Amino acid sequence: MSGATLFVVKGGVLGMIGSPIPSHDSSIPRAVPVNQQDSRGEKREGTARSTCWRLRFDILVSSTFGNEVKDVENGAGAVLECRFNPVLLSRDTAFYWIRTNKRDKDNVAIGERPLEDGYDVDFRPSEGRYDLYIKGATYGRDNGEFECKLKEVGTGDELHTKRFQLTVLLPPGVPKVSPTAPVAVEGRTIDLECSSSGGSPDPQIKWYREGSDEPLESVLIPGGGKDQETRGILRVVPKKEDDGGKFTCIVWNRALPQGHTLSSSLKLTVNYFPRVTVGPENPVLVEEGGRALFSCSVDARPPPNSVTWTRHGKFLATGYTFTLDRVSLPDSGAYVCQADNGLGQLGQASIDLELLHGPMVSTEGRREAGEGEDVQLTCQVQSNPPPSRVDWIKVGDSGFRRSGHRLTLPQVTAQDAGVYVCKAVVEMEISGLREPKRREGNGTVELVIRHAPGSSEVKVAGAAVVGEPLTLECGSDPPGWPIPVYRWWKGEDYDRALPSASSRFVVPSIDMNAQGLYHCQAENALGLGSPGSMMVEVNQRPRVIKSPPPSTVRKVGDPEFSVSCTAQGKPKPAVEWLKDGDQVGLEFEVRNEEEEIEGGRGIYRVKSTLSLHRALGPEDRGRYTCRFTSPIGEDESSLLLRIQHLPIAVESRRDLKAAADLGSDAVLTCKVRAFPRPTFSWRSGTTLNPSPGGKYETNSSTIQGDLHIGVLQIKGVTNNDYGVYTCEARNELGSTESVVSLGARGPPESPEELEAQAIGPNWVLLGWMEGFDGGFPDTLYHVSASKRTRGEKDRPLMFDCIDNNPCNITGLEEQSTYEFQVKAINRKGESGLSSTAVLSTALHASGIPQPEQVFYGEEAKIIRFSVISASLQLLGIAELEDLGGNWIPISASPFIIDSNIVEVPVGAEEAGILRTVRVKTCLRQHPDICSDGVQATRVRSLSGPLVAPWSFPLEYLVTVVVCSVGFFVALALLAYCCCRKNSKENDKGFEANASLVRPSLVTGQPPPPYYANGEPGYGTANGIYGSAPRYGVADGGGTNGGGSVNSQESLWKPPSSSVEESSSSAKGFYPYATQCHNPVPHLSAPTTTTDYSYYHKEDASFYSRGEDPYGMGVPDYFIQSPNSRVFNESVDSTSVGRTKRVIHEVIV
């Protein structure tokens, strides 16, 4: 049997050359590690590919029946040794070599003579040698089988045969992969082919997956020669994970240097079925009535052409998201997202919708039980998720609370009767929300205990007033069950009492006879309760019974004036006189006559007379009102006094001038007060002759009462029209003249008399007297506010008041002093600054201490309360609640609070109608800024003094803290000095004993440098932004440089400073505060000025005249932002027709 060579590698037999060899034959080749010597003693070295097993195949020479396998490099020489036993020469022997290749089979040598070039023989028969020498081996000639034969001449018997399988080594060609860019479908088999030709012997081909050193199972199809391709086929069933995977084929044969291979790679693209993921959570938790949002993400190649939502197999919607609004219980369940990308298999995922709902609490509603019985109340709660807490509370009993679904009350009494509330709390974790939602549900049970009524008490609903209904309420404690009937009687008329099912006794309209003692008594089947009583005092609202005439006319110079009116009421009404809504001055005399009506049961009649004992003047005209008030109401009557007088000019600075440009129309006005109505005439040197449609036109009108205005209109103004005009107003009592100057339009005049009309904690309402507007009615006003800090002014804040006067300045700091100035601006320029008004903001109401321990003693008729000590000047105001729910100050209010304990008497009339009283504290300087009112507790008597609440003033507390810190610092310095002194003495001792070696406990490093707390320039007066944040040196938590425990570093290193918050006085703009003018801090100040004049700005785009309608450097935000929001003036200011604008300008 002829020999054969097998190539065995990892994965099995890939191929063989020659005939099969029995498995027991020792000629099967071995896999030998790289760098191991082979059978020929040659050592081959090389670096095999990192992803391959580094194998080397020895060329084994097998001696199976005289056959050998031999390799020769192309162009090299080879020796085929044919050895035999010389004994065979005893016979006549013929020697020859036969070659078999792909072309033919022929002799190459006979005897000692070669038959072709390139061959030679070593013929030494006596030595048993017949070797064939091959020179310059080539593949086409020498790649094949060589046979050395010895035959007996004559008989043809083979005496000796030796076969050689000669392989001419040729390296394989570069491998080619097919397809080069394969596209596979998930689950469908694809063959990847790697081929190589030109190699001898046929190469080995292995496939590898990137990232793995293990070869993949593949099929090797040998080519059988260098001119035929050897193919390695890798069969892949692709998965999604194979998409983008890199596959490499490795080619090798024995012609390649040891450790060298050829390779080629491809990248596999896999079209895979859709992978569907649903969210955002699964299940989706949604509260009932809310919105459910489902999302579906699909991973597929190619992308899906269809994404649909279904439920129970029914189509719902398409798209990656699906929304359900106002979800309810039937919407709960599974929803399926399906995706299809045309590969024949759908991808889908299911998401569940779980409906959450708050607790639905059900109870039995009412439970009736007898005294001494055990009662159990049950609360059933339905919710998703289950309730986290279930509590029972009792209405009217803040101390009652039980937990659990069941409430057990053992041996109940009448005091246990009432309304019990079962309160369930559910915490719902809703998809998409970070914080859980809390939902509560309540259920009530009315527990009634069968018992007899107790003592009765009578209460009146409101004050008893003549002509109004009277309602009395009878209540028993305990109330009694079954529901009792009530008996009502007045005085001693018990026999006339009739039972009533209602606890209320109502008289539709009462008179003074309804006054008296009322009784009520409750009764049910279980017993009779004790009666209750109440004394009803009937009052009468103030009512004017004699009024002055509606109006009267007097003349200037009349010697005196008086008016009177009469009213009656209970309690006795107080009277005040008003002139045009304000209290009359001290020059008026008020005389009151009071008398109690006989048999009127406390009704008083009050007659009041107002007198003026001097000659009347025009200023005395007006409406005079007598107003009668009591705690239960008020009434009033008025008289209009008209004074006949000659015209009196009503002039202001702006009325004395008029302005108009050449060619335009001018309007001049003059105002006078006069009665009867005057006539107006105008002249300028000579009397003007006005006519309708002419150069001059005049008219007049009555503004209000005896205030009249005359108007002169000049059409087509020329230079000759500029000058002085005289307006004469005349009636039958005389005349007056006013002078009005007409000129060209120009800048406005400076405002004057700047003052505060109201002040709050962070706002000031400013008003001023306007100067002449220069002929521009739409003149604007700008206000600057500079805060005073320790005697110095901060950079001013600018406010644009537009045309509002007064103007509300907001965004100020509490309890701070500001300097205010105002200037006027129109299209021709701006005025100078007004005089400075120095004003301080008030304390916020939340900083005012509230009254504490407020009591009202019914016997003494005194309100007593306490106030925490504070360095504030306070006023107190005590108020009664009237029938309409309004709070009316008592007669003693306001009163000064100058101690911690305050007592305020209440008048007898006020005490008679007092139902509820409250007390609040206010600032003396700003009585309109007050704390919240605290309602007084009614007690029979005020027994024992109140304990004044202790407080420690803040300034004292700061002083104590500072002193304490200073004391401890001084103590620490003293200890440090002592330690230093001792250290020096020890150092001297160490020098004296220098021969002794002692360990040093203090490092020799110098102390670290001092760190300044903050950076230069922060928080200085020159900083653009005022007080800026300062940053201290960061403290690492240990010593600098990691000093030793005993180092002195802590004496040098300051404590770490935290970041300080910026406290700039400039507040931000709050667009939602539509009632305010807000300050805007100026962010840059290229030029500081001392007035409001216009200065050239570098940024012409922002301060250009084209953007400013007035040309004064103020940006017009109406042009830049046509859609800007409108912020109206506050209720304390005049109405505006334009929005406020931010002024970016700083006045220093």
Secondary structure, DSSP 8 states (H G I E B T S, - for coil): ---EEEEEETTEEEEEEES---TT-TTS--EEETT---TTS--------TTS--EEE------BTTEEEEEEETT--EEE--B--GGGGGS-EEEEEEEE-SS-EEEEEETTEESSTTEEEEEEGGGTEEEEEE-S--HHHHSEEEEEEEEETTT--EEEEEEEEEEEEB-----EEESSS-EEETTS-EEEEEEE-S-BS--EEEEEETT--SEE--EEE--SSTTS-EEEEEEE---GGGTTEEEEEEEE-TTS-TT--EEEEEEEEEE---EEEEESSSSEEEETTS-EEEEEEEE-SS--SEEEEEETTEEEEESSEEEESS--GGG-EEEEEEEE-SSS--EEEEEEEEEEEEEEEE--SEEEEETT--EEEE-EEEEES--SEEEEEETTEEEEEEESSEEEE-S--GGG-EEEEEEEEEEE--TT-SS-EEEEEEEEEEEEEEB---EEEEEESS-EETTS-EEEEEEEES--BS--EEEEEETT-GGG--EES-SEEEESS--GGG-EEEEEEEEETTEE---EEEEE-EEEEEEEEE---SEEEEETT-S-EEEEEEEEEES--EEEEEETTEE--TTSEEEEEEEE-TTSSS-EEEEEEEEE-S---GGG-EEEEEEEEETTEEEEEEEEEEEEEEEEE---GGGGEEE--TTS-EEEEEEEEEES--EEEEESSSB----TTSSEEEEEEEEETTEEEEEEEESS--GGG-EEEEEEEEETTEEEEEEEEEE--------EEEEEEEE-SSEEEEEEE----TT-TT-EEEEEEEEEETTEE---EEEE-TT-SSEEEES--TT-EEEEEEEEEETTEE------EEEE----GGGS---EEEEEETTTTEEEEE----S--EEEEEEEE-TTS-EEE-TT-SEEE-SSEEEEE--HHHHHH-S-EEEEEEESS-TT-B---EE-EEES---S---------HHHHHHHHHHHHHHHHHHHHHHHHHHHHHHHHHHHHHHHTTTS----SS----------SS-TTTT-TT-TTSS---------SS-GGG--TT-SHHHHS-----------S-----TT-TTSB--B-----SS-BSS------S-TTTS-TTT-TTSSS---HHHH-TT-------TTS---SS--------B-
